[in-house]
Amino acid sequence: MQAVVMVAGGFIGNLIAPGVGWKWGMALGSMLGGYLYPPSSKAGPNKVAGLNVTAPAKGQVLPVVYGKTRVAGSIIWFGNFQSHDAGSGGASGGGAKGSGQETYTASVAIALGEGIVGSLNAILAGDDDVTADTTYTWHTGTVGQAVDAHMQAYLEAGQPDLTYPGVAYCVLQDFDLGYSSSLPNFNFIVTRTTANLVTGNSYLTTLGLNTFTEDANGDLNPVVCLADFLTHPKYGLAVPVADVDAASWQEIAQWCADEGLYCSPVLDTAQRGLGHVEELLSYFDGLLVYSQGLFKLRSRRSPAREAVDYAVVDWRDWLRHPTLSRAIDQQIANVVSLEYSNRAANYNTAVVERSDDWDVGTRGAYREQISLPGVKTAAVADMLASKMLWARIVGPQQIEMGLGPQAAWFEPGDLLLVKGSEFYAIRDTLYRVVSISEDPNGEYTVSAVEER
């Protein structure tokens, strides 16, 4: 109506003053129309046309999950984006309700890991647990798992089925986004047990590791995690089980179980397989040795096989005098800070620190920072920090020996006991072999570190 009054004013003004009067009349009419018919202050809702997804899954790493942990996952599908009059309902999830604005819902599928992941324990949107308020379907990651009916319902005619064999994923159905058109930061608490690993990798049974089950917290024996990654034919290194020394792996797995050493690592970075092997070895300070056609497992922190399984080296066997060395003070840590993912604090990062107060007071603090995100409890973090401090606080002696043919039987990780030496500093000392090399003359150089 304001526009009608404005045009009428322009017509009258043009009759009074042809040419110029039209502009004056329009302006006067606009003012009069605005006074008589003020515009409504009630604006309509600002609808959003589609879901705002800023992090597509293309190129992202699909994690390998072990034990009970928190993962963010990768979006592999989304659809059925809908707008609703506030308060109309029809949504699942933790979004806001109100009046006078539009709310939104959308369905989304998020891949959480390769292989069978048996349990979905919680769905987190930001810091909120929305599990109870969310309609979802959990696919555990079996090779022959069925397609998701909710996703299939929104495929166009002729579009192929969405199948994700061997991938554990969650489909959130009509999730309530509240007033936002963007997805929240999702995280998921999941559990992958030893039984799940065995179902997808029968080699663990062949190696006799299927009996080393998870602890009461859902964490796994780190040797079982390493064996799965080493031998798994799809996401692992596909090492033939015949090339793995089952006895040595069972031995270290039993030591980890006896010590209460359990973890829940997530392999979620793009790197060479060897990098993941080193990461898994770090949870029990392990050594992976390939010798005589077999992958053998050792641990620097195990009780030296009760100090009975070792080779005796008599000083008279040396082809040359040994070279001894010890780290200088600045290389010897007397404070160990271990960073881990604390399950009791919603898997946020925590730090446990162990130090030798006397040594710190004597020569100052020399700190070593270690990150083990697969550790989920303060008890395991404290145990590992204490073991690592003990191994570092007194700089271990290093020895290099020149030996004859008997050294051909030694392997990295083996224990050597030096006997009958005229050198008091190394007499009756137990060393762990680090490396062995042979020269063209058949002389072996054996490098070893004092066992503590």
N, C-alpha and C positions, 0 to 999 in steps of 0.2 A: 504493500500500500504506500510505503514511503516513496518508492520509485514513481508511482502514478502521480502523486502530488508534485514531485520534482518536474516531471514532464509537463504537467499542467502549468506550473509556474513559468516554465520556459516559453510556452505558447503565449501566455498573457504578456510577458515581458517583450516579446517580439512584436506584438501589436502596438505597444506603447512606443518602443524605440526600435524600429526595424534594424536588423543586423546585430548591433551590440546588445540590445535588450534581451535577446535569447539567452545569452550567457548569464546576465544578471538574474533573469527570471529563474533559470535552472538552479543557480546557487541559492536564491531565496526559497524556492520550492523545496530544495533538499533540506534546508534548515527547518522549515515549517513541517515537512513530513516527518523528520526525525523527532520533532517535539510532539507531534500528534500521535505518531505510531513508532514508539521506540523499539529497537531490535530486541529480540528475545535473548536473554543471557544464558539460556539452557542450550549447551552444545551437544551434539550427538556423539556417540561413542566412536573412538578412533580405532577401527578394526585393522588387524594385521593380516596380511594375505597368506603368510607361510611361516614355517618354523625356521628359526635362526640357528643354523648349525655351523659352528666355527672350527670344528676339529674333526674332519672326515678321517676314516680309518686307513685310507690308501697310504701305503708306505710306512705305517706304524708297525712296531714289533708286537707280535702276538706272544704274550708271556707264557712261560712254563712255570707252573705253580706247584709248590710242595708244602704239605702240612696245612696249617690254618693261618690265614693271613688276609690282608686287605689289598684289593687291586682295583684300579680305576677302569681298566678295559678299554675297548675301542668300538665306536659306533659302526655297525655294519649295515644297518637299515633303519629308516624312519618313514612314517606315513600317517595317514588319517589325522592330519592337523585340523582341528575344529575350534571355532569360536563359539562362546555361549554367553547369553545374558547372565550377568552376575546373579548367583543364587539359584541357577537352574539345575545345578548338579550334573550328574552323568559322567563323573570323572573319578579316577583313582589317584592316590598320591597325596602329597602334603601341601598343595597350593593354597593360596588365599581365596577367601570369599568376600563379597561385598555387594554394593549396589551402585548403579550409575556407570559402571565400566564393563568392558568385556573381559572374560576369562578364557583361557585356552587349554586345550588338551592335545596330546599327540602320543602316538605309539612309537616305540624305539626298541631296537635290538642291539645289545652290547655284548661283544665277544670278550671273554674273561681269561681264556687260556687254551693251550693245546693239550690234548689228551683228556682222559676221564677225570673230572672233578666232581666228586660224589655229592657234595652238599653246598647249598647256598644258605648261609646263616643269617645274613642281614643285608638290607638295601639302605644305603645312606645317601641322602640328598643334602649336600653341604655337611652340616654337623647333626642333622636330624635323621633319626631312624624312622623310615617311612614304610618298613616292611609290612606292618599290619594294615596300612591304608592303601596298599598298592596291589592291583591285580596283575599277576605276572605268570610267566611260564618259564621253568628252568630246564634247560637241555644239558645233560651231564657230559656230553662230548664223546659218546660212543661212535664208532665208525658207521654203523647202520641206523643212526637215530632218525626218527621221522621228521618230516618238514613241520614247521610251525603253522597251525591252522589259522591263527590270527593274522600272521603276515600274508599267508596265501590268499586270504579274503580280499586283500587290497591290490593284488596283482592284476594288471591289465590282461585282456584276452591275448593269448599267444605268448605271453611272457613265461620263460622257463621257471620251474620250481626253484625256490631259494633253499638250497641244501648246504649244510655246513658239517660234513662228516669229520669226526675227530676234533671238533671245536666245542668247548663248553661256552654256552651263551645264555643270556637272559632276555626275554621279551617283556617289556613293560607295556601293558595295554591301557590306552587312553589315560596316560599319566597326566595329572592335574598340574599345569604350569602356573596357575594363578593368573596374575595380570601380565606376566611376561611371556614373550614369544620365544625365549631361549631356554635351553635345557639347563638344569642345575648341574653342579659338579657332583657326578655320581661316583660312589665307591661301593664296593661289595665285599662282604666278609665271606670267604669260601673256605672249604676244607677238602683237601685231597689226601686220602689215607694210603697206607701201604697196600691195602686190598685194591684200591683204585689203580695204583701203579702196576700191581701184579696182573690185573685184568687186561691192561693194555700192553704189558711187557712180560711175557712168560720167562724171559731170561733171568729175572730176579729169583724165580723159583729154582731154576737150574743152578744158580749160584748159591742157593741155600740162604738167601737174604729175605725171603718172604715171611719168615717168622719174627723178624725185627719190626714190630708194629709201632704205631705212634704212642706217645705218652698221654697222660690224662689231659694235657692242654691241647692236644691235637698236633703237636710238633713231631717231626720225623727224625729218625736216625740219619745223620748226614751221609753215612756210607751208603745207605739205601738210595738217597737222592743222587749221589755221584754215580752209582752203578746204573741207575735208570738212564741218566743223561749219556753215559758212556756207551750204552748198548742199544738205546731206543732207535729203531730204524727210520723214524720220521723226523722228529725234532732233535734227536741226539746225534752222536757220532757214529752210530751203527757199527760199533766194534763187535765182531763175532764172539759169542759167549765162549767158544773154545779157546779164545786168546786171552781169557781172564783167569787169573789164579784164584780160584774160589776160596782156598784155605786162608790166604792172607787177608782177603776181604772180610771173611767171617770173623777172623781174629780181631781186626780193628773195629768192626761193627759191634762185637761183644764188649770191647773196651769202652766204646762210646756209651753203650747201654748201661754198663756198670757205673760209669761216671755220671750218668744222668745228663749226657750231652746230646741235646735235641735242638732242632732248628726248623724254621719254615721259610726257606729262601724263595725268592721270585727271580727268575732269569728273564729280564725284560729290557735288556740293552742289546743293540746291534753290534756284535763283535764276533771274533773268531771263536770256534768251539773251545779252543785251548783256554781262552780267557774265562769262560764259564767253568771249565774244569778247575782252574786255579782258584776261582771264587769259592767253589764247593769244598776244595781241599782246605781252605783257610779256616773253616769252621771246626776242624779238629787238628790243625797244623799237620796236614798229611803230605806224604810224598807218593807220587805215582811213578813207578819204575817199570820200564819195559826191558825185560831180561829173559834170555833163553826162550824167546817167542811168546812170553806171557806178560800181561799187565799185572804187576804186583803192587800191593798197597802197604804203606808204612805210615807211622805217625811219630813225629818227634816228641810228642807229649805222652805217648803210651809208656807204661812202666818198664820199658826196655825188655819186654817179654820176661819180666821178673828177673832180668839180668842173668839168664841162664843160656839163652840162645845167642851165642856170640862166638867169633873166631879169635883164637889166641895168636898174637903176633909177638914173637921173641925178638929182642933187639938185635940178635945175631943174624936175623933174617934180612936185615936192612942192607941194601946195596949201597946206600950212602946215608950219611947222618940226616936225621929229620930236620925240617924247618918248622919252628914254633912261632906263633904270633898270638897276640891278644889285642882286642880293640882298645883304643884310647878312651879316656873318660867321656869325651864329647859324643862318642858313638854308643855309649852304654846308657840305655834309658833306665831311670829310676822312678819314673812316673808313667803309668799306662792309662790312657783315656780311651775307653771303648764306647763307641757310639752304636746304639742298637734301636730297634723299633719296639716300643713298649706296648704290649697288648693291653695291659691294665690301664693305660692312658690313651685308649682309642688308637693304638698303633702309631702314636706320634713319637718323634725321635727323642731319645733320652741318652744320658751319658753316665757311665759308672767309671770311677777313677780309683786306682790302687797305686800306692806309692810306698817306698822304703823311706820312712821319715828320718831315720838316722843318716842314711846316705845322702838324702836331700840336704840335711843340715850340715853335712861335712863338705860336699862339693857342689851344692846347688842343684836345682831341678833340671833334669834332662827328660823332656816329655816326648812320648811317642803316641801319636793319635791313630787309632785303628777303627775302621768302620765295618761292622758286621750286621747289616740290616735284617738278615735272616734270623738273628737271635731275637726272640720275642718276650723273654722273661728276665726280670732283674737277677734271679738266682743263677741262670746260665751265664748271663753277662758278667756277673761278679766272679764266678768260677773261672771263666776264660781269662778275665783281666788278671786274676791272681796267678794263674799258670803262666801267662805271658810275662808278667813282671818277674817271676822267679827265674824264668829262662833268660832274662835280660840283665838282671841286677848285678850279677857277677859275670863279667864278660867271659864267655866261654873261650877256652883255649882252642886254637886251630893248629892242626898238624898236617904236614905234607911229608909223605914217606915214599922212598924208592924201594920197591919190592920186586921179587922174582915171579916165577910162574904161579906160585900159590895164590897170587892176587887175581888170577884169571877167574877165580870162583867168587870173588867179592862182587857185591852189587850196591848201588846207592841205597842207603837206608839200612844196610847191615851194620851190626855192632862189632867193634874190634876191641879186644882187651890187650893192652901192651904189658908184657910180663918180663921180669928179669932184666929190666933196663938199668944201665949204670946212671941214667939220668933220673934223679929223684923226682923232678917236676912232672914226669909222665909215667912213672912206674905204677902199675896196677890201676891205670886210668882207662875208663871206658869211652870209646869214641864212636860216633856214628858217621859212616861213610857218606860223603857228599858227591864226590865225582871220582872217576877212574879213567886214566888214559894210558895208552901203550905206545911206546916209541918203536922205530924199526928194529931195534936190537932186542926186543922182547922184554924190556924193562917197563914196569908199571909204576906210574905216579898216582898215589892214592891220597886224596885230600879228605880230611875228616874233621869233625867238630866235637869237642868234649860234650858228652852226654850229661844232662842235668835233670 
